[in-house]
Amino acid sequence: MCHFIDPPCWLNSVPPRAMRDAAPWVLVHDSPPLQHVHGPIALLVSGALGSNARPTDAPSLRRHVVEPLSRLSKVSVFVCVDRHNTSFASQALSWAETRAVHVDRHAPNQLERLRGCFERTVPENFALYVRTRPDAFWYGPLAVTTVDAISIRSRILFVPHGQHTVPEQALSWRCSVYRGPLRCSLLDDQFALVPARFREAFFLGKCANALLSGECAACQRPFVMEAYQEYNVTARMAACELPVRIVASPVHLRSATMPSVQQQQRYDLLYSVGPRWGSCAPHERRTTTLVLGHRISSAHDVAARTRAPPQKSEQLLEVCSRA
C-alpha cells in the first residue's frame, strides 16, 4: 500500500525502460495557439464539491474555457459532481453547450468520478477532451496549442541545468521547481488537454502498447490520501509512454485543504492563491524539505500561504534516478 509520505509508488511500479525510452516530456514556455480543432471538443468538469460546497466560479469557466473552445470547434459540456443543488450545477445547466449534469455521490476518488464522466461521452468520438474541475477559477483564456500530445501542468517540476526560469502558471504548487530530469516530475491532476488517441490511457489507464500488462499496476494501488491522485495520473503517462507537454494555464483552485502528512502531526493548510503571472527560479541545490521556489516577479500576485510535505522532492528525484 502506498502512503503519501512514502517514496512515490508510481516510480517503483514503472519499469526502467518506461522512464528512459518513453515518449518525450517537454516543458513548453510559449507556443502559438491553434485557430481550429478538426472535430468536436468534450469539456469534462468533474469533481466533488463536498458538504461544505467548495467555492466555484461558473462565469469564469464559461468566459475563459467554454467560449474560447467554442471558437475552435463545437463544444459539449459534461458536468460530473457529487451534489446537484448548487449554483454551479444550475448555471451549467443553463448553457446551450451542456449535455448532462451527472451526480455521483459514491465515487471513491477524483479519478473514478472522472472515469464515469468520460464514459458518458462514449460512444461519441471527440477530437479533444478537456479536463477541469468545478472549483477551478480561470482568470485567463484557455489556449489549445497542440493535438499531438497531452497538455498538463506539473505539481512538482524537475528541470535540467541551463533552464533558468519556469512560468508560475505551469505549476499547481507554486514554484516547486528543482534540478533533475524532467521525467522525474510529478504531474498535476486538476487540468489536462487530452487528444482523442490518448483518451483511454488518460481516463481509463488502458495503454495501446502497455509496458505493463492490463492497466498499469500503480493505477490500481490503494492510496491512503485519496485526494492526491496525481501519482496515478503520472503513472499512466509514464507506463503508457504518452507524449506530455507541461504547459502554463491561467487557473487555480479557489481553495483546497492539504491533508495531514503524518499521523501524529495533523495540519490543515489553506492553499488559496491569487492569479499567477510571474516566473520561478529553480532550486540550485537539493534540500531536505520541500519549500517554495524563488519567485522572481510579479507585483500583481498574492503570495501563497502553504507548506508542503517534507522530503517529497528528495524522494521523487532519488527514486527516479534509480529507475
C-alpha positions in Angstrom: 0.0 0.0 0.0 1.3 3.4 -0.9 1.4 6.2 1.7 1.7 9.9 0.9 5.0 10.2 2.7 6.5 7.1 1.1 8.7 7.3 -2.0 6.4 7.8 -4.9 4.8 4.4 -5.7 4.3 5.2 -9.4 8.1 5.3 -9.9 8.5 1.9 -8.2 5.8 0.4 -10.4 7.1 1.6 -13.8 9.9 -0.4 -15.5 13.2 1.4 -16.0 12.7 1.4 -19.8 9.4 3.2 -19.4 11.2 6.1 -17.8 14.1 6.3 -20.3 12.6 5.3 -23.6 9.0 6.7 -23.3 7.6 9.4 -25.5 9.2 12.7 -24.6 8.0 15.1 -21.9 8.6 18.7 -22.8 8.3 21.9 -20.8 6.7 24.5 -23.1 7.3 28.2 -22.5 5.5 29.7 -25.4 3.6 28.2 -28.2 1.1 29.7 -30.7 -2.5 28.7 -30.1 -4.4 26.7 -32.6 -7.1 28.5 -34.6 -9.2 25.4 -35.2 -9.6 21.9 -33.9 -10.8 19.3 -36.5 -13.6 17.7 -34.7 -15.9 18.3 -31.7 -14.5 19.0 -28.2 -15.7 17.5 -24.9 -15.3 19.6 -21.8 -15.4 17.4 -18.7 -16.0 19.4 -15.5 -15.5 16.7 -12.8 -15.0 17.0 -9.1 -16.5 16.8 -5.6 -17.9 20.0 -4.1 -18.3 18.4 -0.7 -20.8 19.0 2.0 -19.3 22.5 2.7 -19.7 23.4 -1.0 -16.2 24.4 -2.2 -16.2 27.8 -3.8 -16.9 27.7 -7.6 -16.9 30.2 -10.4 -19.1 29.2 -13.3 -18.9 32.6 -15.1 -15.0 32.3 -15.2 -15.3 28.8 -16.6 -17.7 29.9 -19.3 -15.8 33.1 -20.2 -12.3 31.6 -20.2 -12.9 28.0 -21.2 -16.2 27.3 -22.9 -16.2 30.4 -25.1 -12.6 30.1 -26.3 -13.1 26.4 -27.1 -16.3 27.2 -29.0 -14.3 29.4 -31.3 -12.2 26.3 -32.2 -14.9 23.8 -32.7 -18.3 22.6 -31.4 -18.2 22.1 -27.6 -20.2 19.7 -25.5 -20.0 20.1 -21.7 -20.3 17.2 -19.3 -20.6 18.1 -15.6 -20.0 15.4 -13.0 -20.3 16.4 -9.4 -21.4 14.9 -6.0 -24.3 17.4 -5.4 -27.0 18.8 -7.7 -28.4 21.5 -5.6 -25.6 24.0 -6.2 -25.4 27.3 -8.1 -22.6 25.8 -10.2 -24.8 23.0 -11.4 -27.7 25.3 -12.0 -25.6 27.7 -14.1 -24.0 24.9 -16.1 -27.5 23.5 -16.9 -28.4 26.9 -18.4 -25.6 26.7 -21.0 -26.6 25.6 -24.5 -23.4 23.6 -24.7 -24.2 21.4 -21.6 -25.1 17.9 -22.5 -25.5 16.5 -19.0 -25.1 17.2 -15.3 -24.4 13.9 -13.6 -24.5 13.5 -9.8 -22.3 10.7 -8.3 -22.2 10.7 -4.5 -20.3 7.4 -4.2 -17.2 7.8 -6.4 -14.3 6.9 -4.1 -11.9 9.5 -5.6 -11.4 12.0 -8.3 -10.1 9.6 -10.9 -13.1 7.3 -10.6 -15.5 10.2 -10.9 -13.6 11.4 -13.9 -13.7 7.9 -15.4 -17.5 7.9 -15.1 -17.7 11.4 -16.6 -15.6 10.2 -19.6 -17.7 7.1 -20.1 -20.7 9.4 -20.5 -19.1 10.7 -23.7 -19.0 7.2 -25.2 -19.7 6.1 -28.0 -19.4 9.6 -29.5 -16.0 10.4 -30.6 -14.4 13.8 -29.8 -11.2 15.2 -31.2 -10.2 16.7 -27.9 -11.1 16.2 -24.3 -10.6 19.0 -21.8 -10.5 18.0 -18.1 -11.1 20.6 -15.4 -12.8 20.9 -12.0 -15.9 22.8 -10.8 -13.9 24.5 -8.1 -11.3 25.9 -10.5 -11.0 29.6 -11.1 -10.0 30.6 -14.6 -8.5 34.1 -14.8 -7.4 34.0 -18.4 -8.4 32.2 -21.6 -7.5 28.6 -22.2 -5.2 28.1 -25.2 -5.0 24.9 -27.1 -1.6 24.7 -28.7 -1.4 21.0 -29.9 -3.5 17.9 -30.5 -0.3 15.7 -30.8 0.4 15.4 -27.0 -1.3 15.6 -23.7 -1.0 19.2 -22.3 -0.9 19.3 -18.5 0.6 21.2 -15.6 3.1 19.9 -13.0 2.7 19.6 -9.2 6.5 19.2 -8.6 8.8 20.0 -11.5 12.4 19.0 -12.2 14.3 20.9 -14.9 17.8 20.3 -16.2 20.7 22.8 -15.7 20.5 25.6 -18.2 16.8 26.1 -17.5 16.7 29.4 -15.7 13.0 30.2 -15.2 9.7 28.5 -15.3 6.3 30.1 -15.7 4.3 30.1 -12.4 1.2 29.1 -14.4 2.9 25.7 -15.3 2.6 24.6 -11.6 -0.2 23.9 -9.3 2.1 24.0 -6.3 3.7 27.4 -6.5 7.4 27.4 -7.6 8.0 23.8 -6.6 10.9 23.6 -9.1 14.1 21.6 -8.6 17.1 20.4 -10.6 16.8 17.0 -12.2 15.5 15.1 -15.2 12.2 16.4 -16.5 10.8 12.8 -16.5 11.0 12.8 -12.7 8.4 15.5 -12.4 5.1 14.8 -10.6 2.2 15.8 -12.9 -0.9 17.6 -11.8 -4.4 16.0 -11.7 -6.6 19.2 -11.9 -6.4 20.1 -15.6 -5.5 18.4 -18.9 -6.0 18.7 -22.6 -6.2 15.1 -24.0 -6.3 14.4 -27.7 -8.6 11.6 -28.9 -6.0 8.9 -29.4 -4.7 9.2 -25.8 -8.2 9.3 -24.2 -8.3 5.6 -23.0 -4.8 5.8 -21.5 -5.6 9.1 -19.7 -9.1 8.5 -18.4 -9.1 4.7 -18.1 -5.4 3.8 -17.7 -5.6 1.5 -20.7 -2.5 1.6 -22.9 -2.4 0.7 -26.5 1.2 -0.5 -26.2 1.3 -1.1 -22.5 4.6 -1.7 -20.8 2.7 -3.3 -18.0 0.0 -6.0 -18.5 -3.5 -4.5 -18.5 -3.9 -1.3 -16.5 -0.7 0.0 -15.0 -0.1 -1.6 -11.6 0.3 1.8 -9.9 -3.1 2.9 -11.0 -4.7 0.0 -9.0 -2.8 0.6 -5.8 -4.9 1.9 -2.9 -3.7 5.3 -1.6 -4.2 6.5 1.9 -4.5 10.1 0.7 -7.3 9.6 -1.9 -7.3 13.3 -2.7 -3.8 13.0 -4.1 -4.5 11.3 -7.4 -1.5 12.9 -9.2 0.5 9.8 -8.5 -1.9 7.7 -10.6 -2.0 10.4 -13.4 1.8 10.4 -13.6 1.9 6.6 -13.6 -0.4 6.4 -16.5 1.6 8.9 -18.5 4.9 7.0 -17.9 3.6 3.5 -18.2 1.7 4.2 -21.4 4.6 6.1 -23.0 2.4 9.1 -23.7 3.9 12.4 -25.1 3.4 15.1 -22.4 3.7 18.8 -22.8 3.9 20.7 -19.4 2.2 24.0 -20.2 1.2 27.2 -18.5 -2.5 27.6 -17.8 -4.3 30.5 -16.1 -6.2 28.5 -13.5 -6.0 27.8 -9.8 -8.4 26.3 -7.2 -10.5 28.7 -5.2 -9.5 26.9 -2.1 -8.3 23.4 -1.1 -7.2 21.6 2.1 -4.0 19.8 2.2 -4.4 16.6 4.4 -2.1 15.7 7.2 1.2 14.2 6.3 2.0 12.3 9.5 -0.5 10.5 11.7 0.7 12.3 14.8 1.1 15.7 13.2 -2.0 17.0 11.5 -2.1 20.4 9.9 -4.8 21.6 7.6 -3.5 24.2 5.3 -5.3 26.8 3.3 -3.9 26.6 -0.2 -5.6 29.6 -1.7 -3.7 31.8 -4.1 -4.3 34.6 -6.4 -3.7 34.7 -10.2 -0.1 34.0 -11.1 1.8 36.0 -13.7 5.4 35.6 -12.8 8.2 33.1 -13.1 10.1 30.7 -10.8 13.8 30.2 -10.5 14.7 26.5 -9.8 16.3 25.5 -6.6 20.0 25.0 -7.4 20.8 22.6 -4.5 19.0 19.7 -3.1 17.2 20.3 0.2 15.8 18.1 3.0 12.5 19.8 2.9 10.2 20.9 0.1 10.0 24.6 0.3 8.6 27.2 -2.1 10.8 28.1 -5.0 12.2 31.6 -5.6 9.6 33.8 -7.2 11.4 36.4 -9.3 8.5 38.5 -10.4 5.0 39.7 -10.1 3.8 42.6 -8.2 0.3 41.7 -9.3 0.4 38.4 -7.5 -0.7 37.3 -4.0 1.8 35.2 -2.1 0.9 31.6 -1.4 0.4 30.5 2.2 1.4 26.9 2.2 3.8 24.3 3.5 4.5 21.1 1.7 5.2 17.5 2.9 8.9 17.1 4.0 11.4 15.3 1.7 9.0 14.9 -1.1 11.3 16.4 -3.8 14.2 14.3 -2.4 12.2 11.1 -2.7 11.0 11.9 -6.2 14.5 12.5 -7.5 16.1 9.7 -5.7 13.7 7.0 -6.8 13.5 8.4 -10.3 17.3 8.4 -10.6 17.4 4.7 -9.7 14.8 3.8 -12.4 
